[in-house]
């Protein structure tokens, strides 16, 4: 997922960066690094995010690549 897709996913879920990190079991700094393109999200975390999006009936372009 791109940094933009990660940010879109977080915003679609209506979460702050802190809440998003808690949901995915990572730190605020990690979320910031993803959103600013400094780090890539691990595939395992991408799958967890995809599951959370699906539970809410949401989908972000690119997120379905990791199923």
PDB file of N, CA, C, O and CB in Angstrom:
ATOM      1  N   UNK A   1       0.848  -1.176   0.000  1.00  0.00           N
ATOM      2  CA  UNK A   1       0.000   0.000   0.000  1.00  0.00           C
ATOM      3  C   UNK A   1       0.889   1.232   0.000  1.00  0.00           C
ATOM      4  O   UNK A   1       1.956   1.261   0.612  1.00  0.00           O
ATOM      5  CB  UNK A   1      -0.962   0.002   1.218  1.00  0.00           C
ATOM      6  N   UNK A   2       0.414   2.241  -0.704  1.00  0.00           N
ATOM      7  CA  UNK A   2       1.151   3.505  -0.717  1.00  0.00           C
ATOM      8  C   UNK A   2       0.842   4.300   0.544  1.00  0.00           C
ATOM      9  O   UNK A   2      -0.102   3.990   1.270  1.00  0.00           O
ATOM     10  CB  UNK A   2       0.801   4.332  -1.976  1.00  0.00           C
ATOM     11  N   UNK A   3       1.638   5.315   0.794  1.00  0.00           N
ATOM     12  CA  UNK A   3       1.400   6.170   1.961  1.00  0.00           C
ATOM     13  C   UNK A   3       0.033   6.846   1.852  1.00  0.00           C
ATOM     14  O   UNK A   3      -0.657   7.016   2.857  1.00  0.00           O
ATOM     15  CB  UNK A   3       2.518   7.234   2.097  1.00  0.00           C
ATOM     16  N   UNK A   4      -0.353   7.226   0.652  1.00  0.00           N
ATOM     17  CA  UNK A   4      -1.662   7.858   0.448  1.00  0.00           C
ATOM     18  C   UNK A   4      -2.794   6.880   0.749  1.00  0.00           C
ATOM     19  O   UNK A   4      -3.789   7.261   1.367  1.00  0.00           O
ATOM     20  CB  UNK A   4      -1.787   8.382  -0.994  1.00  0.00           C
ATOM     21  N   UNK A   5      -2.658   5.628   0.321  1.00  0.00           N
ATOM     22  CA  UNK A   5      -3.683   4.615   0.593  1.00  0.00           C
ATOM     23  C   UNK A   5      -3.805   4.350   2.090  1.00  0.00           C
ATOM     24  O   UNK A   5      -4.908   4.150   2.598  1.00  0.00           O
ATOM     25  CB  UNK A   5      -3.357   3.308  -0.148  1.00  0.00           C
ATOM     26  N   UNK A   6      -2.690   4.350   2.788  1.00  0.00           N
ATOM     27  CA  UNK A   6      -2.724   4.141   4.238  1.00  0.00           C
ATOM     28  C   UNK A   6      -3.469   5.288   4.910  1.00  0.00           C
ATOM     29  O   UNK A   6      -4.312   5.056   5.776  1.00  0.00           O
ATOM     30  CB  UNK A   6      -1.291   4.019   4.813  1.00  0.00           C
ATOM     31  N   UNK A   7      -3.167   6.512   4.521  1.00  0.00           N
ATOM     32  CA  UNK A   7      -3.851   7.675   5.090  1.00  0.00           C
ATOM     33  C   UNK A   7      -5.349   7.623   4.764  1.00  0.00           C
ATOM     34  O   UNK A   7      -6.184   7.893   5.628  1.00  0.00           O
ATOM     35  CB  UNK A   7      -3.226   8.991   4.553  1.00  0.00           C
ATOM     36  N   UNK A   8      -5.684   7.275   3.518  1.00  0.00           N
ATOM     37  CA  UNK A   8      -7.090   7.171   3.126  1.00  0.00           C
ATOM     38  C   UNK A   8      -7.812   6.115   3.952  1.00  0.00           C
ATOM     39  O   UNK A   8      -8.957   6.317   4.355  1.00  0.00           O
ATOM     40  CB  UNK A   8      -7.207   6.841   1.636  1.00  0.00           C
ATOM     41  N   UNK A   9      -7.152   4.999   4.204  1.00  0.00           N
ATOM     42  CA  UNK A   9      -7.749   3.933   5.006  1.00  0.00           C
ATOM     43  C   UNK A   9      -8.020   4.422   6.422  1.00  0.00           C
ATOM     44  O   UNK A   9      -9.098   4.193   6.970  1.00  0.00           O
ATOM     45  CB  UNK A   9      -6.835   2.698   5.035  1.00  0.00           C
ATOM     46  N   UNK A  10      -7.043   5.092   7.008  1.00  0.00           N
ATOM     47  CA  UNK A  10      -7.212   5.605   8.375  1.00  0.00           C
ATOM     48  C   UNK A  10      -8.366   6.592   8.436  1.00  0.00           C
ATOM     49  O   UNK A  10      -9.203   6.529   9.336  1.00  0.00           O
ATOM     50  CB  UNK A  10      -5.917   6.275   8.872  1.00  0.00           C
ATOM     51  N   UNK A  11      -8.403   7.504   7.471  1.00  0.00           N
ATOM     52  CA  UNK A  11      -9.464   8.511   7.453  1.00  0.00           C
ATOM     53  C   UNK A  11     -10.828   7.874   7.198  1.00  0.00           C
ATOM     54  O   UNK A  11     -11.825   8.301   7.780  1.00  0.00           O
ATOM     55  CB  UNK A  11      -9.172   9.570   6.386  1.00  0.00           C
ATOM     56  N   UNK A  12     -10.882   6.854   6.332  1.00  0.00           N
ATOM     57  CA  UNK A  12     -12.147   6.165   6.064  1.00  0.00           C
ATOM     58  C   UNK A  12     -12.679   5.491   7.327  1.00  0.00           C
ATOM     59  O   UNK A  12     -13.890   5.391   7.524  1.00  0.00           O
ATOM     60  CB  UNK A  12     -11.965   5.126   4.946  1.00  0.00           C
ATOM     61  N   UNK A  13     -11.769   5.032   8.173  1.00  0.00           N
ATOM     62  CA  UNK A  13     -12.159   4.409   9.437  1.00  0.00           C
ATOM     63  C   UNK A  13     -12.494   5.442  10.507  1.00  0.00           C
ATOM     64  O   UNK A  13     -13.003   5.096  11.573  1.00  0.00           O
ATOM     65  CB  UNK A  13     -11.050   3.499   9.933  1.00  0.00           C
ATOM     66  N   UNK A  14     -12.208   6.709  10.222  1.00  0.00           N
ATOM     67  CA  UNK A  14     -12.512   7.778  11.171  1.00  0.00           C
ATOM     68  C   UNK A  14     -11.610   7.778  12.388  1.00  0.00           C
ATOM     69  O   UNK A  14     -12.038   8.147  13.482  1.00  0.00           O
ATOM     70  CB  UNK A  14     -13.930   7.671  11.613  1.00  0.00           C
ATOM     71  N   UNK A  15     -10.356   7.364  12.205  1.00  0.00           N
ATOM     72  CA  UNK A  15      -9.434   7.235  13.332  1.00  0.00           C
ATOM     73  C   UNK A  15      -8.324   8.273  13.277  1.00  0.00           C
ATOM     74  O   UNK A  15      -7.912   8.711  12.202  1.00  0.00           O
ATOM     75  CB  UNK A  15      -8.834   5.841  13.362  1.00  0.00           C
ATOM     76  N   UNK A  16      -7.848   8.655  14.454  1.00  0.00           N
ATOM     77  CA  UNK A  16      -6.637   9.470  14.537  1.00  0.00           C
ATOM     78  C   UNK A  16      -5.448   8.555  14.256  1.00  0.00           C
ATOM     79  O   UNK A  16      -5.594   7.334  14.202  1.00  0.00           O
ATOM     80  CB  UNK A  16      -6.503  10.172  15.947  1.00  0.00           C
ATOM     81  N   UNK A  17      -4.286   9.145  14.079  1.00  0.00           N
ATOM     82  CA  UNK A  17      -3.087   8.327  13.885  1.00  0.00           C
ATOM     83  C   UNK A  17      -2.832   7.445  15.107  1.00  0.00           C
ATOM     84  O   UNK A  17      -2.428   6.290  14.968  1.00  0.00           O
ATOM     85  CB  UNK A  17      -1.861   9.221  13.608  1.00  0.00           C
ATOM     86  N   UNK A  18      -3.062   7.980  16.284  1.00  0.00           N
ATOM     87  CA  UNK A  18      -2.860   7.203  17.514  1.00  0.00           C
ATOM     88  C   UNK A  18      -3.822   6.022  17.572  1.00  0.00           C
ATOM     89  O   UNK A  18      -3.410   4.900  17.865  1.00  0.00           O
ATOM     90  CB  UNK A  18      -3.044   8.096  18.756  1.00  0.00           C
ATOM     91  N   UNK A  19      -5.101   6.267  17.294  1.00  0.00           N
ATOM     92  CA  UNK A  19      -6.104   5.197  17.317  1.00  0.00           C
ATOM     93  C   UNK A  19      -5.809   4.132  16.260  1.00  0.00           C
ATOM     94  O   UNK A  19      -5.965   2.936  16.506  1.00  0.00           O
ATOM     95  CB  UNK A  19      -7.506   5.779  17.095  1.00  0.00           C
ATOM     96  N   UNK A  20      -5.384   4.585  15.088  1.00  0.00           N
ATOM     97  CA  UNK A  20      -5.042   3.677  13.995  1.00  0.00           C
ATOM     98  C   UNK A  20      -3.882   2.776  14.418  1.00  0.00           C
ATOM     99  O   UNK A  20      -3.907   1.568  14.180  1.00  0.00           O
ATOM    100  CB  UNK A  20      -4.678   4.473  12.711  1.00  0.00           C
ATOM    101  N   UNK A  21      -2.876   3.367  15.042  1.00  0.00           N
ATOM    102  CA  UNK A  21      -1.745   2.593  15.538  1.00  0.00           C
ATOM    103  C   UNK A  21      -2.160   1.571  16.581  1.00  0.00           C
ATOM    104  O   UNK A  21      -1.701   0.429  16.555  1.00  0.00           O
ATOM    105  CB  UNK A  21      -0.702   3.513  16.115  1.00  0.00           C
ATOM    106  N   UNK A  22      -3.022   1.976  17.496  1.00  0.00           N
ATOM    107  CA  UNK A  22      -3.500   1.048  18.524  1.00  0.00           C
ATOM    108  C   UNK A  22      -4.247  -0.118  17.887  1.00  0.00           C
ATOM    109  O   UNK A  22      -4.077  -1.264  18.302  1.00  0.00           O
ATOM    110  CB  UNK A  22      -4.410   1.776  19.530  1.00  0.00           C
ATOM    111  N   UNK A  23      -5.075   0.168  16.878  1.00  0.00           N
ATOM    112  CA  UNK A  23      -5.839  -0.873  16.200  1.00  0.00           C
ATOM    113  C   UNK A  23      -4.911  -1.888  15.528  1.00  0.00           C
ATOM    114  O   UNK A  23      -5.200  -3.084  15.502  1.00  0.00           O
ATOM    115  CB  UNK A  23      -6.781  -0.250  15.163  1.00  0.00           C
ATOM    116  N   UNK A  24      -3.788  -1.393  14.984  1.00  0.00           N
ATOM    117  CA  UNK A  24      -2.854  -2.254  14.257  1.00  0.00           C
ATOM    118  C   UNK A  24      -1.667  -2.701  15.116  1.00  0.00           C
ATOM    119  O   UNK A  24      -0.750  -3.357  14.621  1.00  0.00           O
ATOM    120  CB  UNK A  24      -2.345  -1.531  13.027  1.00  0.00           C
ATOM    121  N   UNK A  25      -1.689  -2.343  16.405  1.00  0.00           N
ATOM    122  CA  UNK A  25      -0.649  -2.754  17.359  1.00  0.00           C
ATOM    123  C   UNK A  25       0.733  -2.213  16.989  1.00  0.00           C
ATOM    124  O   UNK A  25       1.738  -2.921  17.065  1.00  0.00           O
ATOM    125  CB  UNK A  25      -0.594  -4.272  17.441  1.00  0.00           C
ATOM    126  N   UNK A  26       0.755  -0.936  16.586  1.00  0.00           N
ATOM    127  CA  UNK A  26       2.021  -0.255  16.276  1.00  0.00           C
ATOM    128  C   UNK A  26       2.014   1.114  16.948  1.00  0.00           C
ATOM    129  O   UNK A  26       0.981   1.571  17.437  1.00  0.00           O
ATOM    130  CB  UNK A  26       2.230  -0.113  14.724  1.00  0.00           C
ATOM    131  N   UNK A  27       3.167   1.756  16.966  1.00  0.00           N
ATOM    132  CA  UNK A  27       3.284   3.066  17.606  1.00  0.00           C
ATOM    133  C   UNK A  27       2.795   4.189  16.687  1.00  0.00           C
ATOM    134  O   UNK A  27       2.657   4.014  15.476  1.00  0.00           O
ATOM    135  CB  UNK A  27       4.735   3.322  18.016  1.00  0.00           C
ATOM    136  N   UNK A  28       2.542   5.330  17.294  1.00  0.00           N
ATOM    137  CA  UNK A  28       2.191   6.533  16.543  1.00  0.00           C
ATOM    138  C   UNK A  28       3.287   6.855  15.535  1.00  0.00           C
ATOM    139  O   UNK A  28       2.991   7.200  14.391  1.00  0.00           O
ATOM    140  CB  UNK A  28       1.965   7.728  17.496  1.00  0.00           C
ATOM    141  N   UNK A  29       4.532   6.748  15.941  1.00  0.00           N
ATOM    142  CA  UNK A  29       5.667   7.045  15.055  1.00  0.00           C
ATOM    143  C   UNK A  29       5.648   6.144  13.821  1.00  0.00           C
ATOM    144  O   UNK A  29       5.952   6.596  12.717  1.00  0.00           O
ATOM    145  CB  UNK A  29       7.000   6.875  15.811  1.00  0.00           C
ATOM    146  N   UNK A  30       5.296   4.882  14.005  1.00  0.00           N
ATOM    147  CA  UNK A  30       5.215   3.963  12.865  1.00  0.00           C
ATOM    148  C   UNK A  30       4.139   4.413  11.890  1.00  0.00           C
ATOM    149  O   UNK A  30       4.363   4.415  10.680  1.00  0.00           O
ATOM    150  CB  UNK A  30       4.929   2.529  13.342  1.00  0.00           C
ATOM    151  N   UNK A  31       2.970   4.798  12.404  1.00  0.00           N
ATOM    152  CA  UNK A  31       1.891   5.290  11.539  1.00  0.00           C
ATOM    153  C   UNK A  31       2.361   6.528  10.780  1.00  0.00           C
ATOM    154  O   UNK A  31       2.137   6.644   9.575  1.00  0.00           O
ATOM    155  CB  UNK A  31       0.618   5.616  12.372  1.00  0.00           C
ATOM    156  N   UNK A  32       3.002   7.437  11.476  1.00  0.00           N
ATOM    157  CA  UNK A  32       3.510   8.644  10.820  1.00  0.00           C
ATOM    158  C   UNK A  32       4.520   8.286   9.735  1.00  0.00           C
ATOM    159  O   UNK A  32       4.501   8.872   8.652  1.00  0.00           O
ATOM    160  CB  UNK A  32       4.153   9.587  11.851  1.00  0.00           C
ATOM    161  N   UNK A  33       5.392   7.338  10.014  1.00  0.00           N
ATOM    162  CA  UNK A  33       6.375   6.916   9.015  1.00  0.00           C
ATOM    163  C   UNK A  33       5.699   6.320   7.783  1.00  0.00           C
ATOM    164  O   UNK A  33       6.136   6.573   6.660  1.00  0.00           O
ATOM    165  CB  UNK A  33       7.343   5.900   9.621  1.00  0.00           C
ATOM    166  N   UNK A  34       4.647   5.538   7.974  1.00  0.00           N
ATOM    167  CA  UNK A  34       3.902   4.994   6.833  1.00  0.00           C
ATOM    168  C   UNK A  34       3.285   6.118   6.012  1.00  0.00           C
ATOM    169  O   UNK A  34       3.406   6.149   4.787  1.00  0.00           O
ATOM    170  CB  UNK A  34       2.804   4.022   7.313  1.00  0.00           C
ATOM    171  N   UNK A  35       2.623   7.038   6.702  1.00  0.00           N
ATOM    172  CA  UNK A  35       1.884   8.092   6.005  1.00  0.00           C
ATOM    173  C   UNK A  35       2.799   9.091   5.304  1.00  0.00           C
ATOM    174  O   UNK A  35       2.390   9.727   4.332  1.00  0.00           O
ATOM    175  CB  UNK A  35       0.993   8.825   6.982  1.00  0.00           C
ATOM    176  N   UNK A  36       4.018   9.235   5.781  1.00  0.00           N
ATOM    177  CA  UNK A  36       4.968  10.136   5.128  1.00  0.00           C
ATOM    178  C   UNK A  36       5.891   9.393   4.168  1.00  0.00           C
ATOM    179  O   UNK A  36       6.810   9.982   3.600  1.00  0.00           O
ATOM    180  CB  UNK A  36       5.794  10.869   6.172  1.00  0.00           C
ATOM    181  N   UNK A  37       5.642   8.096   3.990  1.00  0.00           N
ATOM    182  CA  UNK A  37       6.404   7.316   3.026  1.00  0.00           C
ATOM    183  C   UNK A  37       7.808   6.947   3.455  1.00  0.00           C
ATOM    184  O   UNK A  37       8.635   6.572   2.623  1.00  0.00           O
ATOM    185  CB  UNK A  37       6.479   8.051   1.771  1.00  0.00           C
ATOM    186  N   UNK A  38       8.086   7.051   4.750  1.00  0.00           N
ATOM    187  CA  UNK A  38       9.429   6.721   5.244  1.00  0.00           C
ATOM    188  C   UNK A  38       9.609   5.226   5.504  1.00  0.00           C
ATOM    189  O   UNK A  38      10.732   4.722   5.527  1.00  0.00           O
ATOM    190  CB  UNK A  38       9.712   7.492   6.520  1.00  0.00           C
ATOM    191  N   UNK A  39       8.493   4.525   5.697  1.00  0.00           N
ATOM    192  CA  UNK A  39       8.530   3.075   5.939  1.00  0.00           C
ATOM    193  C   UNK A  39       7.380   2.429   5.201  1.00  0.00           C
ATOM    194  O   UNK A  39       6.348   3.057   4.962  1.00  0.00           O
ATOM    195  CB  UNK A  39       8.458   2.747   7.461  1.00  0.00           C
ATOM    196  N   UNK A  40       7.563   1.173   4.840  1.00  0.00           N
ATOM    197  CA  UNK A  40       6.513   0.385   4.201  1.00  0.00           C
ATOM    198  C   UNK A  40       5.802  -0.441   5.270  1.00  0.00           C
ATOM    199  O   UNK A  40       6.413  -0.905   6.232  1.00  0.00           O
ATOM    200  CB  UNK A  40       7.100  -0.535   3.081  1.00  0.00           C
ATOM    201  N   UNK A  41       4.510  -0.610   5.078  1.00  0.00           N
ATOM    202  CA  UNK A  41       3.725  -1.439   5.979  1.00  0.00           C
ATOM    203  C   UNK A  41       4.007  -2.914   5.665  1.00  0.00           C
ATOM    204  O   UNK A  41       4.016  -3.312   4.500  1.00  0.00           O
ATOM    205  CB  UNK A  41       2.199  -1.116   5.850  1.00  0.00           C
ATOM    206  N   UNK A  42       4.234  -3.715   6.697  1.00  0.00           N
ATOM    207  CA  UNK A  42       4.446  -5.145   6.513  1.00  0.00           C
ATOM    208  C   UNK A  42       3.193  -5.790   5.927  1.00  0.00           C
ATOM    209  O   UNK A  42       2.080  -5.328   6.174  1.00  0.00           O
ATOM    210  CB  UNK A  42       4.823  -5.815   7.849  1.00  0.00           C
ATOM    211  N   UNK A  43       3.374  -6.850   5.155  1.00  0.00           N
ATOM    212  CA  UNK A  43       2.227  -7.525   4.531  1.00  0.00           C
ATOM    213  C   UNK A  43       1.255  -8.060   5.577  1.00  0.00           C
ATOM    214  O   UNK A  43       0.042  -8.017   5.371  1.00  0.00           O
ATOM    215  CB  UNK A  43       2.706  -8.671   3.635  1.00  0.00           C
ATOM    216  N   UNK A  44       1.768  -8.561   6.688  1.00  0.00           N
ATOM    217  CA  UNK A  44       0.896  -9.055   7.752  1.00  0.00           C
ATOM    218  C   UNK A  44       0.009  -7.926   8.283  1.00  0.00           C
ATOM    219  O   UNK A  44      -1.179  -8.132   8.532  1.00  0.00           O
ATOM    220  CB  UNK A  44       1.734  -9.664   8.898  1.00  0.00           C
ATOM    221  N   UNK A  45       0.582  -6.748   8.454  1.00  0.00           N
ATOM    222  CA  UNK A  45      -0.184  -5.591   8.923  1.00  0.00           C
ATOM    223  C   UNK A  45      -1.176  -5.151   7.858  1.00  0.00           C
ATOM    224  O   UNK A  45      -2.289  -4.738   8.184  1.00  0.00           O
ATOM    225  CB  UNK A  45       0.755  -4.425   9.292  1.00  0.00           C
ATOM    226  N   UNK A  46      -0.789  -5.233   6.593  1.00  0.00           N
ATOM    227  CA  UNK A  46      -1.701  -4.879   5.506  1.00  0.00           C
ATOM    228  C   UNK A  46      -2.921  -5.791   5.511  1.00  0.00           C
ATOM    229  O   UNK A  46      -4.042  -5.342   5.273  1.00  0.00           O
ATOM    230  CB  UNK A  46      -0.983  -4.960   4.149  1.00  0.00           C
ATOM    231  N   UNK A  47      -2.696  -7.076   5.782  1.00  0.00           N
ATOM    232  CA  UNK A  47      -3.810  -8.023   5.843  1.00  0.00           C
ATOM    233  C   UNK A  47      -4.737  -7.695   7.011  1.00  0.00           C
ATOM    234  O   UNK A  47      -5.958  -7.768   6.873  1.00  0.00           O
ATOM    235  CB  UNK A  47      -3.287  -9.463   5.971  1.00  0.00           C
ATOM    236  N   UNK A  48      -4.166  -7.336   8.153  1.00  0.00           N
ATOM    237  CA  UNK A  48      -4.974  -6.945   9.306  1.00  0.00           C
ATOM    238  C   UNK A  48      -5.793  -5.702   8.976  1.00  0.00           C
ATOM    239  O   UNK A  48      -6.974  -5.632   9.315  1.00  0.00           O
ATOM    240  CB  UNK A  48      -4.080  -6.689  10.537  1.00  0.00           C
ATOM    241  N   UNK A  49      -5.178  -4.724   8.320  1.00  0.00           N
ATOM    242  CA  UNK A  49      -5.888  -3.509   7.936  1.00  0.00           C
ATOM    243  C   UNK A  49      -7.009  -3.835   6.967  1.00  0.00           C
ATOM    244  O   UNK A  49      -8.115  -3.310   7.102  1.00  0.00           O
ATOM    245  CB  UNK A  49      -4.927  -2.494   7.313  1.00  0.00           C
ATOM    246  N   UNK A  50      -6.741  -4.687   5.998  1.00  0.00           N
ATOM    247  CA  UNK A  50      -7.773  -5.068   5.041  1.00  0.00           C
ATOM    248  C   UNK A  50      -8.962  -5.706   5.765  1.00  0.00           C
ATOM    249  O   UNK A  50     -10.114  -5.420   5.436  1.00  0.00           O
ATOM    250  CB  UNK A  50      -7.199  -6.038   3.985  1.00  0.00           C
ATOM    251  N   UNK A  51      -8.687  -6.566   6.745  1.00  0.00           N
ATOM    252  CA  UNK A  51      -9.752  -7.207   7.518  1.00  0.00           C
ATOM    253  C   UNK A  51     -10.588  -6.159   8.254  1.00  0.00           C
ATOM    254  O   UNK A  51     -11.817  -6.235   8.263  1.00  0.00           O
ATOM    255  CB  UNK A  51      -9.160  -8.218   8.521  1.00  0.00           C
ATOM    256  N   UNK A  52      -9.921  -5.185   8.869  1.00  0.00           N
ATOM    257  CA  UNK A  52     -10.632  -4.129   9.599  1.00  0.00           C
ATOM    258  C   UNK A  52     -11.495  -3.309   8.647  1.00  0.00           C
ATOM    259  O   UNK A  52     -12.621  -2.947   8.988  1.00  0.00           O
ATOM    260  CB  UNK A  52      -9.634  -3.211  10.336  1.00  0.00           C
ATOM    261  N   UNK A  53     -10.976  -3.012   7.456  1.00  0.00           N
ATOM    262  CA  UNK A  53     -11.750  -2.263   6.465  1.00  0.00           C
ATOM    263  C   UNK A  53     -12.972  -3.060   6.025  1.00  0.00           C
ATOM    264  O   UNK A  53     -14.072  -2.515   5.935  1.00  0.00           O
ATOM    265  CB  UNK A  53     -10.877  -1.913   5.247  1.00  0.00           C
ATOM    266  N   UNK A  54     -12.782  -4.346   5.750  1.00  0.00           N
ATOM    267  CA  UNK A  54     -13.890  -5.194   5.313  1.00  0.00           C
ATOM    268  C   UNK A  54     -14.971  -5.294   6.380  1.00  0.00           C
ATOM    269  O   UNK A  54     -16.158  -5.334   6.055  1.00  0.00           O
ATOM    270  CB  UNK A  54     -13.381  -6.585   4.958  1.00  0.00           C
ATOM    271  N   UNK A  55     -14.575  -5.336   7.649  1.00  0.00           N
ATOM    272  CA  UNK A  55     -15.547  -5.387   8.743  1.00  0.00           C
ATOM    273  C   UNK A  55     -16.456  -4.166   8.731  1.00  0.00           C
ATOM    274  O   UNK A  55     -17.610  -4.241   9.150  1.00  0.00           O
ATOM    275  CB  UNK A  55     -14.831  -5.491  10.091  1.00  0.00           C
ATOM    276  N   UNK A  56     -15.930  -3.029   8.245  1.00  0.00           N
ATOM    277  CA  UNK A  56     -16.693  -1.779   8.177  1.00  0.00           C
ATOM    278  C   UNK A  56     -17.329  -1.580   6.801  1.00  0.00           C
ATOM    279  O   UNK A  56     -17.952  -0.549   6.547  1.00  0.00           O
ATOM    280  CB  UNK A  56     -15.788  -0.589   8.508  1.00  0.00           C
ATOM    281  N   UNK A  57     -17.172  -2.568   5.909  1.00  0.00           N
ATOM    282  CA  UNK A  57     -17.723  -2.448   4.566  1.00  0.00           C
ATOM    283  C   UNK A  57     -16.972  -1.458   3.701  1.00  0.00           C
ATOM    284  O   UNK A  57     -17.542  -0.879   2.776  1.00  0.00           O
ATOM    285  CB  UNK A  57     -19.155  -2.050   4.641  1.00  0.00           C
ATOM    286  N   UNK A  58     -15.694  -1.260   3.994  1.00  0.00           N
ATOM    287  CA  UNK A  58     -14.864  -0.298   3.268  1.00  0.00           C
ATOM    288  C   UNK A  58     -13.781  -1.017   2.483  1.00  0.00           C
ATOM    289  O   UNK A  58     -13.387  -2.138   2.805  1.00  0.00           O
ATOM    290  CB  UNK A  58     -14.235   0.717   4.234  1.00  0.00           C
ATOM    291  N   UNK A  59     -13.312  -0.338   1.444  1.00  0.00           N
ATOM    292  CA  UNK A  59     -12.180  -0.856   0.686  1.00  0.00           C
ATOM    293  C   UNK A  59     -11.403   0.320   0.131  1.00  0.00           C
ATOM    294  O   UNK A  59     -11.983   1.259  -0.413  1.00  0.00           O
ATOM    295  CB  UNK A  59     -12.644  -1.809  -0.456  1.00  0.00           C
ATOM    296  N   UNK A  60     -10.106   0.265   0.267  1.00  0.00           N
ATOM    297  CA  UNK A  60      -9.221   1.293  -0.269  1.00  0.00           C
ATOM    298  C   UNK A  60      -8.518   0.690  -1.480  1.00  0.00           C
ATOM    299  O   UNK A  60      -8.018  -0.431  -1.393  1.00  0.00           O
ATOM    300  CB  UNK A  60      -8.185   1.797   0.813  1.00  0.00           C
ATOM    301  N   UNK A  61      -8.463   1.402  -2.612  1.00  0.00           N
ATOM    302  CA  UNK A  61      -7.762   0.857  -3.778  1.00  0.00           C
ATOM    303  C   UNK A  61      -6.351   0.414  -3.402  1.00  0.00           C
ATOM    304  O   UNK A  61      -5.618   1.137  -2.728  1.00  0.00           O
ATOM    305  CB  UNK A  61      -7.706   1.900  -4.911  1.00  0.00           C
ATOM    306  N   UNK A  62      -5.988  -0.775  -3.842  1.00  0.00           N
ATOM    307  CA  UNK A  62      -4.666  -1.305  -3.531  1.00  0.00           C
ATOM    308  C   UNK A  62      -4.673  -2.233  -2.331  1.00  0.00           C
ATOM    309  O   UNK A  62      -3.818  -3.113  -2.227  1.00  0.00           O
ATOM    310  CB  UNK A  62      -3.709  -0.179  -3.287  1.00  0.00           C
ATOM    311  N   UNK A  63      -5.619  -2.053  -1.428  1.00  0.00           N
ATOM    312  CA  UNK A  63      -5.650  -2.870  -0.214  1.00  0.00           C
ATOM    313  C   UNK A  63      -5.964  -4.326  -0.525  1.00  0.00           C
ATOM    314  O   UNK A  63      -5.505  -5.220   0.186  1.00  0.00           O
ATOM    315  CB  UNK A  63      -6.676  -2.319   0.767  1.00  0.00           C
ATOM    316  N   UNK A  64      -6.737  -4.579  -1.574  1.00  0.00           N
ATOM    317  CA  UNK A  64      -7.136  -5.953  -1.882  1.00  0.00           C
ATOM    318  C   UNK A  64      -6.015  -6.771  -2.512  1.00  0.00           C
ATOM    319  O   UNK A  64      -6.204  -7.963  -2.755  1.00  0.00           O
ATOM    320  CB  UNK A  64      -8.327  -5.943  -2.804  1.00  0.00           C
ATOM    321  N   UNK A  65      -4.875  -6.185  -2.780  1.00  0.00           N
ATOM    322  CA  UNK A  65      -3.748  -6.915  -3.366  1.00  0.00           C
ATOM    323  C   UNK A  65      -3.139  -7.904  -2.387  1.00  0.00           C
ATOM    324  O   UNK A  65      -2.366  -8.769  -2.797  1.00  0.00           O
ATOM    325  CB  UNK A  65      -2.683  -5.946  -3.839  1.00  0.00           C
ATOM    326  N   UNK A  66      -3.461  -7.803  -1.119  1.00  0.00           N
ATOM    327  CA  UNK A  66      -2.742  -8.553  -0.100  1.00  0.00           C
ATOM    328  C   UNK A  66      -3.561  -9.675   0.506  1.00  0.00           C
ATOM    329  O   UNK A  66      -3.245 -10.150   1.597  1.00  0.00           O
ATOM    330  CB  UNK A  66      -2.292  -7.632   0.979  1.00  0.00           C
ATOM    331  N   UNK A  67      -4.600 -10.103  -0.176  1.00  0.00           N
ATOM    332  CA  UNK A  67      -5.406 -11.198   0.366  1.00  0.00           C
ATOM    333  C   UNK A  67      -4.862 -12.537  -0.059  1.00  0.00           C
ATOM    334  O   UNK A  67      -5.417 -13.573   0.306  1.00  0.00           O
ATOM    335  CB  UNK A  67      -6.852 -11.068  -0.074  1.00  0.00           C
TER     336      UNK A  67
END
